[in-house]
Amino acid sequence: MSLQAYISALAYYLPEKTEDNELNRLTKKTGIYHRHIATENECASDLALKAAEKLFSNNMIEKESIDFLLLCTQSPDYVLPTTACILQDKLGLPKTIGAFDFNLGCSGYIYGISMAQGLIETGQARNVLLLTAETYSKYINRQDNTVRPLFGDAATATLITGKESESKGIKGITFGTDGSGYKNLIVPMGAQKVHYDESLIKEEQDKYGNVRTNANLYMNGAAISNFALEVVPDMLVAILNKCKMSKEDIDYYVFHQANKFILKFLQEKCGLLDQPYWNDVSNYGNTVSNSIPIALVDMMAVSKAKVCNNVMVLGFGVGLSWAGCILDLSEIKKLKKV
């Protein structure tokens, strides 16, 4: 037997503040009725801290056992230093751990799992704490109804642990990148390419009356949808082929929870209409890198599936970037929806 990485605990945290979407045609199409929104003084580190503390308290995990901290966020507290270092101190984790941020969106959770697996299975760590935290709402213009009703804020905590085993807890990891589409989901101003400067902010209004500036989040929704429909079916097949499995061998499918419409479309295009498939964005919206772990907690809490030894997770979005794998979640205790 050799050391294999397994997910052993999961938790998530949602900001207390909520916003309700108008009951209109768009809301019914997206399936997003409520979203949790960070307050003005809440940053990604605040949300991640609460998700991690929930994981530690719910699972009676000793903080001293953590060897490495990974934080996936596109809304860090500062340009520098890395927010993961700040969280090491706030959480009271050992000073002997490694810690860093990585900037990825909707595929980021899979990337984090892959990095944790690499650290564990090469003997560099035994217990890796993977955090995701986003406050996309701070990038969104309140007068831009192309994105405001879609995105919510959240944070999650995942413990990935090394276990002596003959079988793998994480398998078939597959990645994809197409940077030519980077402008289809972007905050144009604020880093080194275009420095944030109030004098350079330009406001524009589209033909539908949506208002945004070059310091706000912009999304070409049609282009992002077309991208997902193009890459996700091929990625699913690639993962199955890597693992020498069929669609029927998968206990549950959990894709990035973008919105009800695109998830339903992907389910049909991937030939999964008769398979266990998670589609629930009603109370969260698109929480970016948080959406898959939130869905995993909720799925395991309410699923009638007796086993979750083979759960396929797929993420896709900003970058453009995509990634997926199959998880054995048998090491996780029965979860309650929170």
TALINZI-V229971 format. One record per residue. RES is the residue in three letters. PHI is phi in degrees with one decimal (* if undefined). D_CENTER is the distance of its C-alpha to the mean C-alpha in whole Angstrom. Layout:
RES,PHI,D_CENTER + RES,PHI,D_CENTER
//
This chain:
MET,*,31 + SER,-130.9,29 + LEU,-74.9,26 + GLN,-122.4,23 + ALA,-86.6,19 + TYR,-132.0,18 + ILE,-77.1,15 + SER,-115.6,18 + ALA,-159.7,16 + LEU,-142.2,13 + ALA,-157.7,13 + TYR,-141.6,11 + TYR,-132.1,13 + LEU,-118.6,13 + PRO,-55.6,16 + GLU,-69.8,19 + LYS,-69.8,20 + THR,-128.6,19 + GLU,-128.1,20 + ASP,-100.4,22 + ASN,-83.1,22 + GLU,-61.8,25 + LEU,-81.6,26 + ASN,-135.7,27 + ARG,-62.3,26 + LEU,-63.7,23 + THR,-62.7,22 + LYS,-64.7,23 + LYS,-70.5,22 + THR,-79.7,18 + GLY,75.5,18 + ILE,-100.7,17 + TYR,-106.7,19 + HIS,-138.5,18 + ARG,-140.2,15 + HIS,-94.7,15 + ILE,-126.4,16 + ALA,-65.2,17 + THR,-73.6,20 + GLU,-57.4,22 + ASN,-97.0,22 + GLU,-91.6,19 + CYS,-111.5,17 + ALA,-57.2,13 + SER,-64.2,15 + ASP,-64.2,17 + LEU,-69.1,14 + ALA,-62.6,13 + LEU,-58.4,16 + LYS,-70.3,16 + ALA,-65.5,13 + ALA,-66.5,15 + GLU,-61.8,19 + LYS,-63.9,18 + LEU,-61.7,17 + PHE,-64.5,20 + SER,-72.2,22 + ASN,-71.9,21 + ASN,-114.1,21 + MET,52.2,24 + ILE,-93.5,23 + GLU,-78.7,25 + LYS,-62.4,23 + GLU,-66.9,26 + SER,-84.1,24 + ILE,-76.7,21 + ASP,-105.8,22 + PHE,-154.5,19 + LEU,-122.4,16 + LEU,-115.8,13 + LEU,-125.4,11 + CYS,-97.3,8 + THR,-157.5,9 + GLN,-113.2,11 + SER,-134.1,13 + PRO,-68.4,15 + ASP,-63.3,18 + TYR,-136.5,20 + VAL,-61.4,21 + LEU,-152.4,22 + PRO,-82.5,22 + THR,-61.6,19 + THR,-66.0,17 + ALA,-60.8,16 + CYS,-65.7,20 + ILE,-62.8,21 + LEU,-70.0,18 + GLN,-56.8,21 + ASP,-72.3,24 + LYS,-63.0,22 + LEU,-84.2,21 + GLY,71.3,24 + LEU,-81.8,23 + PRO,-57.9,26 + LYS,-77.1,27 + THR,-88.8,27 + ILE,-84.6,23 + GLY,-91.0,21 + ALA,-156.4,19 + PHE,-159.5,17 + ASP,-91.7,14 + PHE,-137.9,12 + ASN,-97.3,12 + LEU,-145.4,9 + GLY,-100.5,7 + CYS,-71.1,5 + SER,-96.0,7 + GLY,-61.9,6 + TYR,-63.5,5 + ILE,-66.6,8 + TYR,-58.7,10 + GLY,-63.5,10 + ILE,-60.9,11 + SER,-63.6,14 + MET,-64.3,15 + ALA,-63.2,15 + GLN,-60.1,17 + GLY,-62.4,19 + LEU,-63.6,20 + ILE,-74.6,21 + GLU,-79.9,23 + THR,-103.6,25 + GLY,80.6,26 + GLN,-87.0,25 + ALA,-155.6,23 + ARG,-113.1,23 + ASN,-130.2,20 + VAL,-113.1,17 + LEU,-97.0,15 + LEU,-102.9,11 + LEU,-112.5,10 + THR,-124.7,7 + ALA,-156.1,8 + GLU,-140.4,9 + THR,-128.0,12 + TYR,-57.1,12 + SER,-57.2,15 + LYS,-72.5,17 + TYR,-93.0,17 + ILE,-98.3,18 + ASN,-74.9,22 + ARG,-66.3,23 + GLN,-99.5,25 + ASP,-107.3,23 + ASN,-82.4,22 + THR,-78.2,21 + VAL,-125.1,17 + ARG,-56.4,18 + PRO,-74.6,18 + LEU,-96.9,15 + PHE,-104.1,12 + GLY,-126.8,12 + ASP,-100.6,11 + ALA,-173.8,9 + ALA,-149.3,9 + THR,-136.8,8 + ALA,-134.0,11 + THR,-130.4,11 + LEU,-101.4,15 + ILE,-109.4,16 + THR,-125.0,19 + GLY,-80.9,22 + LYS,-138.8,24 + GLU,-70.3,28 + SER,-157.0,27 + GLU,-88.3,29 + SER,-116.0,26 + LYS,-91.2,22 + GLY,-89.8,19 + ILE,-136.7,17 + LYS,-145.5,18 + GLY,71.5,18 + ILE,-59.5,16 + THR,-134.3,16 + PHE,-122.0,15 + GLY,-157.1,16 + THR,-145.4,17 + ASP,-141.6,19 + GLY,-67.0,19 + SER,-65.6,22 + GLY,-100.2,20 + TYR,-61.6,18 + LYS,-75.5,20 + ASN,-79.4,19 + LEU,-152.6,16 + ILE,-158.0,17 + VAL,-108.2,18 + PRO,-65.0,22 + MET,-112.6,23 + GLY,133.0,23 + ALA,-117.2,23 + GLN,-84.0,25 + LYS,-66.7,26 + VAL,-133.6,27 + HIS,-62.2,27 + TYR,-69.6,27 + ASP,-152.1,30 + GLU,-56.2,31 + SER,-71.2,34 + LEU,-99.0,32 + ILE,-71.0,30 + LYS,-119.9,31 + GLU,-95.4,30 + GLU,-135.6,30 + GLN,-129.0,30 + ASP,-85.4,29 + LYS,-69.1,32 + TYR,-97.1,30 + GLY,90.0,30 + ASN,-77.8,27 + VAL,-112.9,27 + ARG,-151.6,25 + THR,-118.4,26 + ASN,-74.3,25 + ALA,-100.2,23 + ASN,-103.6,21 + LEU,-69.9,18 + TYR,-120.5,19 + MET,-135.2,18 + ASN,-89.3,20 + GLY,-58.6,18 + ALA,-64.1,21 + ALA,-65.3,20 + ILE,-66.4,16 + SER,-63.1,17 + ASN,-62.6,20 + PHE,-60.3,18 + ALA,-62.2,15 + LEU,-66.4,19 + GLU,-81.9,20 + VAL,-94.0,18 + VAL,-65.3,16 + PRO,-58.6,19 + ASP,-66.9,20 + MET,-64.5,17 + LEU,-57.1,18 + VAL,-63.6,21 + ALA,-61.3,21 + ILE,-65.5,19 + LEU,-60.1,22 + ASN,-65.2,24 + LYS,-58.8,23 + CYS,-93.7,23 + LYS,53.8,26 + MET,-126.2,25 + SER,-109.3,25 + LYS,-57.7,23 + GLU,-73.3,25 + ASP,-78.6,24 + ILE,-85.6,21 + ASP,-75.5,20 + TYR,-159.6,17 + TYR,-109.5,15 + VAL,-128.5,11 + PHE,-94.3,10 + HIS,-51.4,7 + GLN,-85.2,9 + ALA,-76.7,10 + ASN,-166.1,14 + LYS,-59.7,16 + PHE,-64.5,18 + ILE,-67.6,16 + LEU,-65.9,15 + LYS,-65.1,19 + PHE,-63.1,20 + LEU,-65.8,18 + GLN,-58.9,19 + GLU,-69.0,22 + LYS,-67.0,22 + CYS,-86.0,21 + GLY,69.5,24 + LEU,-115.2,22 + LEU,-62.2,24 + ASP,-103.6,25 + GLN,-109.0,22 + PRO,-61.6,20 + TYR,-147.0,17 + TRP,-90.0,15 + ASN,-148.4,15 + ASP,-150.5,14 + VAL,-115.1,13 + SER,-57.6,16 + ASN,-108.4,16 + TYR,-125.4,12 + GLY,76.0,12 + ASN,-81.6,9 + THR,-101.4,7 + VAL,61.5,5 + SER,-67.7,2 + ASN,-83.1,3 + SER,-65.7,4 + ILE,-69.0,5 + PRO,-63.4,7 + ILE,-60.9,8 + ALA,-63.5,10 + LEU,-64.3,11 + VAL,-60.9,13 + ASP,-66.0,14 + MET,-61.4,15 + MET,-69.7,17 + ALA,-75.0,19 + VAL,-116.3,20 + SER,-66.5,20 + LYS,-88.1,24 + ALA,-63.9,23 + LYS,-73.6,25 + VAL,-130.9,23 + CYS,-131.9,19 + ASN,-80.4,21 + ASN,-137.1,19 + VAL,-111.0,16 + MET,-88.4,14 + VAL,-119.8,11 + LEU,-134.1,10 + GLY,-121.9,8 + PHE,-158.7,10 + GLY,158.7,10 + VAL,-46.5,11 + GLY,149.6,14 + LEU,-74.9,15 + SER,-146.1,12 + TRP,-148.8,11 + ALA,-164.3,11 + GLY,-160.9,12 + CYS,-168.1,14 + ILE,-117.4,16 + LEU,-112.5,15 + ASP,-97.1,18 + LEU,-100.3,17 + SER,-68.0,21 + GLU,-82.3,21 + ILE,-87.6,19 + LYS,-68.4,21 + LYS,-55.2,21 + LEU,-97.2,19 + LYS,-103.8,19 + LYS,-66.1,17 + VAL,-122.6,17
//
